[in-house]
Amino acid sequence: MMNEARHEVKVYNTPEDFSRAAAEEFIRCAESAIAHDNPFAVALAGGRSPRMMYELLAHDYAAKLDWHRVHFFWGDERYVSHDDPQSNYRMAKETMLDALKIPSANIHPMPTHFGDPNEAAIEYGKTLMKFFSRQIARFDLVLLGIGADGHTASLFPGDSALLEKEAWVVAVHAEVQPPVRLSLTLPVINSARNIFFIAAGEEKQNVVETMLGHPEKARQHFPAAMVRTNGRLVMFLDVRARGVKR
């Protein structure tokens, strides 16, 4: 059940404050995995909210980690070319990956060059299976945003993708721009050791308040509320998203 007593909810005055806090937690999660001689596998989020976090990791925290031990995947992707301004891959590349000089072998973008996006979803599922070599992909960390409509990754309210139990990656057609997306499915997201929600702005307030105050109702309407894990879930929010005054 999603509530403040069970999961960690961290509220900050500004997007920079919560971005820095999320970056520091990112480093701690990575250090823990690497200390056990494991690569650190993270699924990145797109959109505006994580951009500052990526910039901080690339500059203020660049010396804190052996970045050659980090493998980058994506939780979702707009079905556009990788050089398109709307590409989640491009945003992460320009804000973080290039500056950190991440080896190309450690970067695993969702493919968007297939004529049929369903084929792309199948191909990315194979990429995950090859890397994780297990019955379900288990990321060390999945980064997620929260949409004003309650969507997360590219899982939208009412979409059949929310019912997917077998596939690890699905193609989604939604009433947004661009309309075609790829997304990790809930079984993969919910298997993560750590999940960070990163959300800013008062347009998120209704969804956040419902998730925290009325979790059963939220799960009926908002895909973000369907995210649950036996690991650790942290919500990094600014005061506008949480609806509090400081």
Secondary structure, DSSP 8 states (H G I E B T S, - for coil): ---TTTSEEEEESSHHHHHHHHHHHHHHHHHHHHHTT--EEEEE--SSTTHHHHHHHHHTTGGGS-GGGEEEEESEEESS-TTSTT-HHHHHIIIIIHHHT--GGGB-------SSHHHHHHHHHHHHHHHH-SSS---SEEEE---TTS-BTTB-TT-GGGG--S-SEEEEE-SSSS-EEEEE-HHHHTT-SEEEEEE-SGGGHHHHHHHHH-HHHHHHH-GGGG---SSEEEEEEEHHHHT---
